[in-house]
Amino acid sequence: MTEVDTRTADRASFSAMTEGTKQDWDKIATAMMEFYPGLPDRVMTHLRLLEGDFGGFAVDRLTHSLQTATRAYRADRDDDYVACALLHDIGDTLGSYNHADIASAIIWPFVDDNYHWMVDKHAIFQGYYFFDYLGLDRDMRDEFAGHEHYDLCAEFCEVYDQAAFDPDYPTMRLEEFEPLLRTFFASPKRSIYKRASS
């Protein structure tokens, strides 16, 4: 058997899903299980794309992300919170007009609702510190007044996010967060591809 034949043998045979068989889907499931463990590496690669992109700020986007996470880590926030702090702006490059949506989609399978909501809404809450300078409503976050996670998101933005643009702050390196990210992405709490626990 040639090298090409070996690779082809590990692939599904269908051209349309309506033609798929159990054998095909077993091959796909096997490939998925081999692919999933690389998620932390792919996420770290994407975070590195933020390096050197200052966007007019005093620090680049990677440093901002690392500094937000460093501040949360040094405040003894739990690992999920620190991971959210690190990943909250990962969507800046691909979702320039909706970056929080990208980050919240990435973390959704791995966090509880409170942290998902915090990341999902952080761009609106962060606007409290600058929207008025752009002719926008700095109080846009008030539409969520009374929400059970309002205070969590407001605190995240005040204490960690808006304060993380200091070029002189001793910021941890991405590699220092690698063990945390590997644990964070090790097993989803929820996914349409995961059977519900009985």
mmCIF file of the C-alpha atoms, coordinates in Angstrom:
data_MODEL
# 
_entry.id   MODEL 
# 
loop_
_atom_site.group_PDB 
_atom_site.id 
_atom_site.type_symbol 
_atom_site.label_atom_id 
_atom_site.label_alt_id 
_atom_site.label_comp_id 
_atom_site.label_asym_id 
_atom_site.label_entity_id 
_atom_site.label_seq_id 
_atom_site.pdbx_PDB_ins_code 
_atom_site.Cartn_x 
_atom_site.Cartn_y 
_atom_site.Cartn_z 
_atom_site.occupancy 
_atom_site.B_iso_or_equiv 
_atom_site.pdbx_formal_charge 
_atom_site.auth_seq_id 
_atom_site.auth_comp_id 
_atom_site.auth_asym_id 
_atom_site.auth_atom_id 
_atom_site.pdbx_PDB_model_num 
ATOM 1   C CA . MET A 1 1   ? 0.000   0.000  0.000  1.00 0.00 ? 1   MET A CA 1 
ATOM 2   C CA . THR A 1 2   ? 1.396   3.439  -0.924 1.00 0.00 ? 2   THR A CA 1 
ATOM 3   C CA . GLU A 1 3   ? 1.592   6.432  1.412  1.00 0.00 ? 3   GLU A CA 1 
ATOM 4   C CA . VAL A 1 4   ? -1.355  8.061  -0.371 1.00 0.00 ? 4   VAL A CA 1 
ATOM 5   C CA . ASP A 1 5   ? -3.413  4.859  -0.009 1.00 0.00 ? 5   ASP A CA 1 
ATOM 6   C CA . THR A 1 6   ? -2.693  4.774  3.740  1.00 0.00 ? 6   THR A CA 1 
ATOM 7   C CA . ARG A 1 7   ? -3.890  8.342  4.235  1.00 0.00 ? 7   ARG A CA 1 
ATOM 8   C CA . THR A 1 8   ? -6.988  7.720  2.126  1.00 0.00 ? 8   THR A CA 1 
ATOM 9   C CA . ALA A 1 9   ? -7.840  4.580  4.113  1.00 0.00 ? 9   ALA A CA 1 
ATOM 10  C CA . ASP A 1 10  ? -8.238  6.750  7.218  1.00 0.00 ? 10  ASP A CA 1 
ATOM 11  C CA . ARG A 1 11  ? -10.775 9.018  5.541  1.00 0.00 ? 11  ARG A CA 1 
ATOM 12  C CA . ALA A 1 12  ? -14.499 8.751  4.993  1.00 0.00 ? 12  ALA A CA 1 
ATOM 13  C CA . SER A 1 13  ? -15.556 7.589  1.556  1.00 0.00 ? 13  SER A CA 1 
ATOM 14  C CA . PHE A 1 14  ? -18.604 9.804  1.060  1.00 0.00 ? 14  PHE A CA 1 
ATOM 15  C CA . SER A 1 15  ? -18.934 12.942 -1.038 1.00 0.00 ? 15  SER A CA 1 
ATOM 16  C CA . ALA A 1 16  ? -22.143 14.024 0.682  1.00 0.00 ? 16  ALA A CA 1 
ATOM 17  C CA . MET A 1 17  ? -23.199 13.293 4.248  1.00 0.00 ? 17  MET A CA 1 
ATOM 18  C CA . THR A 1 18  ? -26.310 11.520 3.004  1.00 0.00 ? 18  THR A CA 1 
ATOM 19  C CA . GLU A 1 19  ? -23.968 8.770  1.731  1.00 0.00 ? 19  GLU A CA 1 
ATOM 20  C CA . GLY A 1 20  ? -22.128 8.342  5.062  1.00 0.00 ? 20  GLY A CA 1 
ATOM 21  C CA . THR A 1 21  ? -21.884 5.050  6.919  1.00 0.00 ? 21  THR A CA 1 
ATOM 22  C CA . LYS A 1 22  ? -21.104 4.098  10.511 1.00 0.00 ? 22  LYS A CA 1 
ATOM 23  C CA . GLN A 1 23  ? -17.615 3.110  9.334  1.00 0.00 ? 23  GLN A CA 1 
ATOM 24  C CA . ASP A 1 24  ? -17.142 6.568  7.802  1.00 0.00 ? 24  ASP A CA 1 
ATOM 25  C CA . TRP A 1 25  ? -18.225 8.316  10.986 1.00 0.00 ? 25  TRP A CA 1 
ATOM 26  C CA . ASP A 1 26  ? -15.999 6.087  13.113 1.00 0.00 ? 26  ASP A CA 1 
ATOM 27  C CA . LYS A 1 27  ? -13.045 7.306  11.033 1.00 0.00 ? 27  LYS A CA 1 
ATOM 28  C CA . ILE A 1 28  ? -14.145 10.918 11.442 1.00 0.00 ? 28  ILE A CA 1 
ATOM 29  C CA . ALA A 1 29  ? -14.647 10.505 15.198 1.00 0.00 ? 29  ALA A CA 1 
ATOM 30  C CA . THR A 1 30  ? -11.169 9.012  15.506 1.00 0.00 ? 30  THR A CA 1 
ATOM 31  C CA . ALA A 1 31  ? -9.681  11.943 13.606 1.00 0.00 ? 31  ALA A CA 1 
ATOM 32  C CA . MET A 1 32  ? -11.596 14.397 15.798 1.00 0.00 ? 32  MET A CA 1 
ATOM 33  C CA . MET A 1 33  ? -10.272 12.791 18.971 1.00 0.00 ? 33  MET A CA 1 
ATOM 34  C CA . GLU A 1 34  ? -6.742  13.145 17.602 1.00 0.00 ? 34  GLU A CA 1 
ATOM 35  C CA . PHE A 1 35  ? -7.382  16.794 16.641 1.00 0.00 ? 35  PHE A CA 1 
ATOM 36  C CA . TYR A 1 36  ? -8.987  18.064 19.871 1.00 0.00 ? 36  TYR A CA 1 
ATOM 37  C CA . PRO A 1 37  ? -5.883  17.852 22.124 1.00 0.00 ? 37  PRO A CA 1 
ATOM 38  C CA . GLY A 1 38  ? -4.133  20.392 19.878 1.00 0.00 ? 38  GLY A CA 1 
ATOM 39  C CA . LEU A 1 39  ? -6.620  23.130 20.794 1.00 0.00 ? 39  LEU A CA 1 
ATOM 40  C CA . PRO A 1 40  ? -4.369  24.800 23.399 1.00 0.00 ? 40  PRO A CA 1 
ATOM 41  C CA . ASP A 1 41  ? -1.547  24.992 20.829 1.00 0.00 ? 41  ASP A CA 1 
ATOM 42  C CA . ARG A 1 42  ? -3.858  26.509 18.225 1.00 0.00 ? 42  ARG A CA 1 
ATOM 43  C CA . VAL A 1 43  ? -5.169  29.039 20.739 1.00 0.00 ? 43  VAL A CA 1 
ATOM 44  C CA . MET A 1 44  ? -1.647  30.045 21.787 1.00 0.00 ? 44  MET A CA 1 
ATOM 45  C CA . THR A 1 45  ? -0.669  30.400 18.123 1.00 0.00 ? 45  THR A CA 1 
ATOM 46  C CA . HIS A 1 46  ? -3.621  32.708 17.589 1.00 0.00 ? 46  HIS A CA 1 
ATOM 47  C CA . LEU A 1 47  ? -2.824  34.722 20.710 1.00 0.00 ? 47  LEU A CA 1 
ATOM 48  C CA . ARG A 1 48  ? 0.672   35.281 19.299 1.00 0.00 ? 48  ARG A CA 1 
ATOM 49  C CA . LEU A 1 49  ? -0.953  36.952 16.276 1.00 0.00 ? 49  LEU A CA 1 
ATOM 50  C CA . LEU A 1 50  ? -1.844  39.801 18.654 1.00 0.00 ? 50  LEU A CA 1 
ATOM 51  C CA . GLU A 1 51  ? 1.850   40.544 19.239 1.00 0.00 ? 51  GLU A CA 1 
ATOM 52  C CA . GLY A 1 52  ? 3.070   43.746 17.627 1.00 0.00 ? 52  GLY A CA 1 
ATOM 53  C CA . ASP A 1 53  ? -0.474  44.992 16.957 1.00 0.00 ? 53  ASP A CA 1 
ATOM 54  C CA . PHE A 1 54  ? -0.750  48.125 19.105 1.00 0.00 ? 54  PHE A CA 1 
ATOM 55  C CA . GLY A 1 55  ? -3.928  49.552 17.598 1.00 0.00 ? 55  GLY A CA 1 
ATOM 56  C CA . GLY A 1 56  ? -2.874  52.928 18.985 1.00 0.00 ? 56  GLY A CA 1 
ATOM 57  C CA . PHE A 1 57  ? -2.529  51.673 22.574 1.00 0.00 ? 57  PHE A CA 1 
ATOM 58  C CA . ALA A 1 58  ? 0.608   51.923 24.731 1.00 0.00 ? 58  ALA A CA 1 
ATOM 59  C CA . VAL A 1 59  ? 1.014   48.126 24.676 1.00 0.00 ? 59  VAL A CA 1 
ATOM 60  C CA . ASP A 1 60  ? 0.292   45.607 21.933 1.00 0.00 ? 60  ASP A CA 1 
ATOM 61  C CA . ARG A 1 61  ? -2.811  43.432 22.073 1.00 0.00 ? 61  ARG A CA 1 
ATOM 62  C CA . LEU A 1 62  ? -0.916  40.365 23.269 1.00 0.00 ? 62  LEU A CA 1 
ATOM 63  C CA . THR A 1 63  ? 0.647   42.297 26.140 1.00 0.00 ? 63  THR A CA 1 
ATOM 64  C CA . HIS A 1 64  ? -2.798  43.642 27.069 1.00 0.00 ? 64  HIS A CA 1 
ATOM 65  C CA . SER A 1 65  ? -4.215  40.116 27.138 1.00 0.00 ? 65  SER A CA 1 
ATOM 66  C CA . LEU A 1 66  ? -1.282  38.784 29.129 1.00 0.00 ? 66  LEU A CA 1 
ATOM 67  C CA . GLN A 1 67  ? -1.407  41.716 31.521 1.00 0.00 ? 67  GLN A CA 1 
ATOM 68  C CA . THR A 1 68  ? -5.140  41.266 32.123 1.00 0.00 ? 68  THR A CA 1 
ATOM 69  C CA . ALA A 1 69  ? -4.522  37.593 32.910 1.00 0.00 ? 69  ALA A CA 1 
ATOM 70  C CA . THR A 1 70  ? -1.476  38.381 35.041 1.00 0.00 ? 70  THR A CA 1 
ATOM 71  C CA . ARG A 1 71  ? -3.480  40.808 37.163 1.00 0.00 ? 71  ARG A CA 1 
ATOM 72  C CA . ALA A 1 72  ? -6.230  38.217 37.623 1.00 0.00 ? 72  ALA A CA 1 
ATOM 73  C CA . TYR A 1 73  ? -3.691  35.511 38.442 1.00 0.00 ? 73  TYR A CA 1 
ATOM 74  C CA . ARG A 1 74  ? -1.936  37.671 41.035 1.00 0.00 ? 74  ARG A CA 1 
ATOM 75  C CA . ALA A 1 75  ? -5.316  38.468 42.585 1.00 0.00 ? 75  ALA A CA 1 
ATOM 76  C CA . ASP A 1 76  ? -5.817  34.704 43.135 1.00 0.00 ? 76  ASP A CA 1 
ATOM 77  C CA . ARG A 1 77  ? -8.777  34.442 40.792 1.00 0.00 ? 77  ARG A CA 1 
ATOM 78  C CA . ASP A 1 78  ? -9.603  30.857 39.863 1.00 0.00 ? 78  ASP A CA 1 
ATOM 79  C CA . ASP A 1 79  ? -8.070  29.230 36.784 1.00 0.00 ? 79  ASP A CA 1 
ATOM 80  C CA . ASP A 1 80  ? -11.194 29.585 34.645 1.00 0.00 ? 80  ASP A CA 1 
ATOM 81  C CA . TYR A 1 81  ? -11.320 33.312 35.395 1.00 0.00 ? 81  TYR A CA 1 
ATOM 82  C CA . VAL A 1 82  ? -7.623  33.707 34.526 1.00 0.00 ? 82  VAL A CA 1 
ATOM 83  C CA . ALA A 1 83  ? -8.153  31.810 31.261 1.00 0.00 ? 83  ALA A CA 1 
ATOM 84  C CA . CYS A 1 84  ? -11.069 34.108 30.415 1.00 0.00 ? 84  CYS A CA 1 
ATOM 85  C CA . ALA A 1 85  ? -8.907  37.134 31.208 1.00 0.00 ? 85  ALA A CA 1 
ATOM 86  C CA . LEU A 1 86  ? -6.214  35.830 28.876 1.00 0.00 ? 86  LEU A CA 1 
ATOM 87  C CA . LEU A 1 87  ? -8.618  35.006 26.049 1.00 0.00 ? 87  LEU A CA 1 
ATOM 88  C CA . HIS A 1 88  ? -11.085 37.893 26.293 1.00 0.00 ? 88  HIS A CA 1 
ATOM 89  C CA . ASP A 1 89  ? -9.603  39.809 23.322 1.00 0.00 ? 89  ASP A CA 1 
ATOM 90  C CA . ILE A 1 90  ? -8.454  36.864 21.190 1.00 0.00 ? 90  ILE A CA 1 
ATOM 91  C CA . GLY A 1 91  ? -11.073 37.884 18.611 1.00 0.00 ? 91  GLY A CA 1 
ATOM 92  C CA . ASP A 1 92  ? -9.482  41.263 17.909 1.00 0.00 ? 92  ASP A CA 1 
ATOM 93  C CA . THR A 1 93  ? -7.866  40.117 14.661 1.00 0.00 ? 93  THR A CA 1 
ATOM 94  C CA . LEU A 1 94  ? -10.782 38.207 13.124 1.00 0.00 ? 94  LEU A CA 1 
ATOM 95  C CA . GLY A 1 95  ? -13.751 39.936 14.754 1.00 0.00 ? 95  GLY A CA 1 
ATOM 96  C CA . SER A 1 96  ? -12.697 43.562 14.638 1.00 0.00 ? 96  SER A CA 1 
ATOM 97  C CA . TYR A 1 97  ? -16.332 44.686 14.943 1.00 0.00 ? 97  TYR A CA 1 
ATOM 98  C CA . ASN A 1 98  ? -17.430 41.948 17.383 1.00 0.00 ? 98  ASN A CA 1 
ATOM 99  C CA . HIS A 1 99  ? -14.322 40.626 19.105 1.00 0.00 ? 99  HIS A CA 1 
ATOM 100 C CA . ALA A 1 100 ? -16.143 39.638 22.301 1.00 0.00 ? 100 ALA A CA 1 
ATOM 101 C CA . ASP A 1 101 ? -18.363 37.255 20.315 1.00 0.00 ? 101 ASP A CA 1 
ATOM 102 C CA . ILE A 1 102 ? -15.294 35.382 19.074 1.00 0.00 ? 102 ILE A CA 1 
ATOM 103 C CA . ALA A 1 103 ? -13.813 35.012 22.556 1.00 0.00 ? 103 ALA A CA 1 
ATOM 104 C CA . SER A 1 104 ? -17.119 33.976 24.116 1.00 0.00 ? 104 SER A CA 1 
ATOM 105 C CA . ALA A 1 105 ? -17.619 31.314 21.442 1.00 0.00 ? 105 ALA A CA 1 
ATOM 106 C CA . ILE A 1 106 ? -14.159 29.855 22.120 1.00 0.00 ? 106 ILE A CA 1 
ATOM 107 C CA . ILE A 1 107 ? -14.627 29.639 25.886 1.00 0.00 ? 107 ILE A CA 1 
ATOM 108 C CA . TRP A 1 108 ? -18.324 28.627 25.930 1.00 0.00 ? 108 TRP A CA 1 
ATOM 109 C CA . PRO A 1 109 ? -17.796 24.833 26.089 1.00 0.00 ? 109 PRO A CA 1 
ATOM 110 C CA . PHE A 1 110 ? -15.323 25.161 28.970 1.00 0.00 ? 110 PHE A CA 1 
ATOM 111 C CA . VAL A 1 111 ? -16.859 27.631 31.435 1.00 0.00 ? 111 VAL A CA 1 
ATOM 112 C CA . ASP A 1 112 ? -19.969 28.145 33.510 1.00 0.00 ? 112 ASP A CA 1 
ATOM 113 C CA . ASP A 1 113 ? -22.588 30.680 32.443 1.00 0.00 ? 113 ASP A CA 1 
ATOM 114 C CA . ASN A 1 114 ? -21.264 33.484 34.653 1.00 0.00 ? 114 ASN A CA 1 
ATOM 115 C CA . TYR A 1 115 ? -17.828 33.578 33.016 1.00 0.00 ? 115 TYR A CA 1 
ATOM 116 C CA . HIS A 1 116 ? -19.279 33.108 29.549 1.00 0.00 ? 116 HIS A CA 1 
ATOM 117 C CA . TRP A 1 117 ? -21.556 36.111 30.094 1.00 0.00 ? 117 TRP A CA 1 
ATOM 118 C CA . MET A 1 118 ? -18.655 38.156 31.464 1.00 0.00 ? 118 MET A CA 1 
ATOM 119 C CA . VAL A 1 119 ? -16.553 37.587 28.345 1.00 0.00 ? 119 VAL A CA 1 
ATOM 120 C CA . ASP A 1 120 ? -19.516 37.910 25.991 1.00 0.00 ? 120 ASP A CA 1 
ATOM 121 C CA . LYS A 1 121 ? -20.519 41.335 27.365 1.00 0.00 ? 121 LYS A CA 1 
ATOM 122 C CA . HIS A 1 122 ? -17.106 42.739 28.314 1.00 0.00 ? 122 HIS A CA 1 
ATOM 123 C CA . ALA A 1 123 ? -16.818 44.952 25.219 1.00 0.00 ? 123 ALA A CA 1 
ATOM 124 C CA . ILE A 1 124 ? -20.038 46.759 26.125 1.00 0.00 ? 124 ILE A CA 1 
ATOM 125 C CA . PHE A 1 125 ? -18.963 47.141 29.757 1.00 0.00 ? 125 PHE A CA 1 
ATOM 126 C CA . GLN A 1 126 ? -15.485 48.278 28.739 1.00 0.00 ? 126 GLN A CA 1 
ATOM 127 C CA . GLY A 1 127 ? -17.166 51.029 26.748 1.00 0.00 ? 127 GLY A CA 1 
ATOM 128 C CA . TYR A 1 128 ? -17.971 52.744 30.033 1.00 0.00 ? 128 TYR A CA 1 
ATOM 129 C CA . TYR A 1 129 ? -14.366 53.992 30.019 1.00 0.00 ? 129 TYR A CA 1 
ATOM 130 C CA . PHE A 1 130 ? -14.235 55.465 26.508 1.00 0.00 ? 130 PHE A CA 1 
ATOM 131 C CA . PHE A 1 131 ? -17.457 55.301 24.459 1.00 0.00 ? 131 PHE A CA 1 
ATOM 132 C CA . ASP A 1 132 ? -18.275 58.971 25.133 1.00 0.00 ? 132 ASP A CA 1 
ATOM 133 C CA . TYR A 1 133 ? -14.998 59.996 23.453 1.00 0.00 ? 133 TYR A CA 1 
ATOM 134 C CA . LEU A 1 134 ? -16.227 58.271 20.284 1.00 0.00 ? 134 LEU A CA 1 
ATOM 135 C CA . GLY A 1 135 ? -19.695 59.794 20.373 1.00 0.00 ? 135 GLY A CA 1 
ATOM 136 C CA . LEU A 1 136 ? -21.209 56.605 21.784 1.00 0.00 ? 136 LEU A CA 1 
ATOM 137 C CA . ASP A 1 137 ? -23.167 55.965 24.951 1.00 0.00 ? 137 ASP A CA 1 
ATOM 138 C CA . ARG A 1 138 ? -20.756 55.102 27.773 1.00 0.00 ? 138 ARG A CA 1 
ATOM 139 C CA . ASP A 1 139 ? -23.720 53.821 29.784 1.00 0.00 ? 139 ASP A CA 1 
ATOM 140 C CA . MET A 1 140 ? -24.658 51.211 27.178 1.00 0.00 ? 140 MET A CA 1 
ATOM 141 C CA . ARG A 1 141 ? -24.026 48.588 29.851 1.00 0.00 ? 141 ARG A CA 1 
ATOM 142 C CA . ASP A 1 142 ? -27.032 49.909 31.784 1.00 0.00 ? 142 ASP A CA 1 
ATOM 143 C CA . GLU A 1 143 ? -29.311 47.858 29.527 1.00 0.00 ? 143 GLU A CA 1 
ATOM 144 C CA . PHE A 1 144 ? -28.101 44.903 31.611 1.00 0.00 ? 144 PHE A CA 1 
ATOM 145 C CA . ALA A 1 145 ? -28.706 46.553 34.993 1.00 0.00 ? 145 ALA A CA 1 
ATOM 146 C CA . GLY A 1 146 ? -30.075 43.979 37.402 1.00 0.00 ? 146 GLY A CA 1 
ATOM 147 C CA . HIS A 1 147 ? -28.625 41.016 35.503 1.00 0.00 ? 147 HIS A CA 1 
ATOM 148 C CA . GLU A 1 148 ? -27.177 38.409 37.851 1.00 0.00 ? 148 GLU A CA 1 
ATOM 149 C CA . HIS A 1 149 ? -23.717 38.691 36.250 1.00 0.00 ? 149 HIS A CA 1 
ATOM 150 C CA . TYR A 1 150 ? -23.654 42.482 35.859 1.00 0.00 ? 150 TYR A CA 1 
ATOM 151 C CA . ASP A 1 151 ? -21.359 43.090 38.821 1.00 0.00 ? 151 ASP A CA 1 
ATOM 152 C CA . LEU A 1 152 ? -18.984 40.313 37.761 1.00 0.00 ? 152 LEU A CA 1 
ATOM 153 C CA . CYS A 1 153 ? -18.516 41.862 34.318 1.00 0.00 ? 153 CYS A CA 1 
ATOM 154 C CA . ALA A 1 154 ? -18.241 45.410 35.669 1.00 0.00 ? 154 ALA A CA 1 
ATOM 155 C CA . GLU A 1 155 ? -15.567 44.265 38.129 1.00 0.00 ? 155 GLU A CA 1 
ATOM 156 C CA . PHE A 1 156 ? -13.634 42.406 35.413 1.00 0.00 ? 156 PHE A CA 1 
ATOM 157 C CA . CYS A 1 157 ? -13.502 45.522 33.268 1.00 0.00 ? 157 CYS A CA 1 
ATOM 158 C CA . GLU A 1 158 ? -12.678 47.900 36.119 1.00 0.00 ? 158 GLU A CA 1 
ATOM 159 C CA . VAL A 1 159 ? -10.090 45.867 37.991 1.00 0.00 ? 159 VAL A CA 1 
ATOM 160 C CA . TYR A 1 160 ? -8.419  43.825 35.258 1.00 0.00 ? 160 TYR A CA 1 
ATOM 161 C CA . ASP A 1 161 ? -9.283  44.838 31.681 1.00 0.00 ? 161 ASP A CA 1 
ATOM 162 C CA . GLN A 1 162 ? -9.224  48.649 31.600 1.00 0.00 ? 162 GLN A CA 1 
ATOM 163 C CA . ALA A 1 163 ? -6.150  48.728 33.854 1.00 0.00 ? 163 ALA A CA 1 
ATOM 164 C CA . ALA A 1 164 ? -4.044  46.441 31.638 1.00 0.00 ? 164 ALA A CA 1 
ATOM 165 C CA . PHE A 1 165 ? -2.364  48.913 29.290 1.00 0.00 ? 165 PHE A CA 1 
ATOM 166 C CA . ASP A 1 166 ? 0.717   49.666 31.389 1.00 0.00 ? 166 ASP A CA 1 
ATOM 167 C CA . PRO A 1 167 ? 4.017   49.197 29.526 1.00 0.00 ? 167 PRO A CA 1 
ATOM 168 C CA . ASP A 1 168 ? 5.877   49.119 32.858 1.00 0.00 ? 168 ASP A CA 1 
ATOM 169 C CA . TYR A 1 169 ? 3.753   46.466 34.552 1.00 0.00 ? 169 TYR A CA 1 
ATOM 170 C CA . PRO A 1 170 ? 5.681   43.191 35.158 1.00 0.00 ? 170 PRO A CA 1 
ATOM 171 C CA . THR A 1 171 ? 3.600   41.005 32.878 1.00 0.00 ? 171 THR A CA 1 
ATOM 172 C CA . MET A 1 172 ? 3.838   37.216 32.725 1.00 0.00 ? 172 MET A CA 1 
ATOM 173 C CA . ARG A 1 173 ? 4.807   35.541 29.441 1.00 0.00 ? 173 ARG A CA 1 
ATOM 174 C CA . LEU A 1 174 ? 2.377   33.460 27.405 1.00 0.00 ? 174 LEU A CA 1 
ATOM 175 C CA . GLU A 1 175 ? 4.405   30.321 28.097 1.00 0.00 ? 175 GLU A CA 1 
ATOM 176 C CA . GLU A 1 176 ? 3.745   30.757 31.814 1.00 0.00 ? 176 GLU A CA 1 
ATOM 177 C CA . PHE A 1 177 ? 0.022   30.348 31.136 1.00 0.00 ? 177 PHE A CA 1 
ATOM 178 C CA . GLU A 1 178 ? 0.456   27.249 28.972 1.00 0.00 ? 178 GLU A CA 1 
ATOM 179 C CA . PRO A 1 179 ? -0.197  24.675 31.758 1.00 0.00 ? 179 PRO A CA 1 
ATOM 180 C CA . LEU A 1 180 ? -3.347  26.554 32.770 1.00 0.00 ? 180 LEU A CA 1 
ATOM 181 C CA . LEU A 1 181 ? -4.588  26.648 29.166 1.00 0.00 ? 181 LEU A CA 1 
ATOM 182 C CA . ARG A 1 182 ? -3.913  22.942 28.682 1.00 0.00 ? 182 ARG A CA 1 
ATOM 183 C CA . THR A 1 183 ? -6.014  22.146 31.746 1.00 0.00 ? 183 THR A CA 1 
ATOM 184 C CA . PHE A 1 184 ? -8.703  24.657 30.749 1.00 0.00 ? 184 PHE A CA 1 
ATOM 185 C CA . PHE A 1 185 ? -9.156  23.124 27.287 1.00 0.00 ? 185 PHE A CA 1 
ATOM 186 C CA . ALA A 1 186 ? -8.723  19.495 28.397 1.00 0.00 ? 186 ALA A CA 1 
ATOM 187 C CA . SER A 1 187 ? -12.408 18.592 28.567 1.00 0.00 ? 187 SER A CA 1 
ATOM 188 C CA . PRO A 1 188 ? -15.507 20.593 27.656 1.00 0.00 ? 188 PRO A CA 1 
ATOM 189 C CA . LYS A 1 189 ? -18.298 20.984 30.183 1.00 0.00 ? 189 LYS A CA 1 
ATOM 190 C CA . ARG A 1 190 ? -20.808 21.266 27.342 1.00 0.00 ? 190 ARG A CA 1 
ATOM 191 C CA . SER A 1 191 ? -20.839 20.739 23.611 1.00 0.00 ? 191 SER A CA 1 
ATOM 192 C CA . ILE A 1 192 ? -23.303 19.537 21.002 1.00 0.00 ? 192 ILE A CA 1 
ATOM 193 C CA . TYR A 1 193 ? -20.696 16.849 20.272 1.00 0.00 ? 193 TYR A CA 1 
ATOM 194 C CA . LYS A 1 194 ? -20.601 15.557 23.842 1.00 0.00 ? 194 LYS A CA 1 
ATOM 195 C CA . ARG A 1 195 ? -23.152 13.119 25.194 1.00 0.00 ? 195 ARG A CA 1 
ATOM 196 C CA . ALA A 1 196 ? -25.090 14.371 28.186 1.00 0.00 ? 196 ALA A CA 1 
ATOM 197 C CA . SER A 1 197 ? -24.122 12.702 31.472 1.00 0.00 ? 197 SER A CA 1 
ATOM 198 C CA . SER A 1 198 ? -26.736 10.313 32.741 1.00 0.00 ? 198 SER A CA 1 
# 
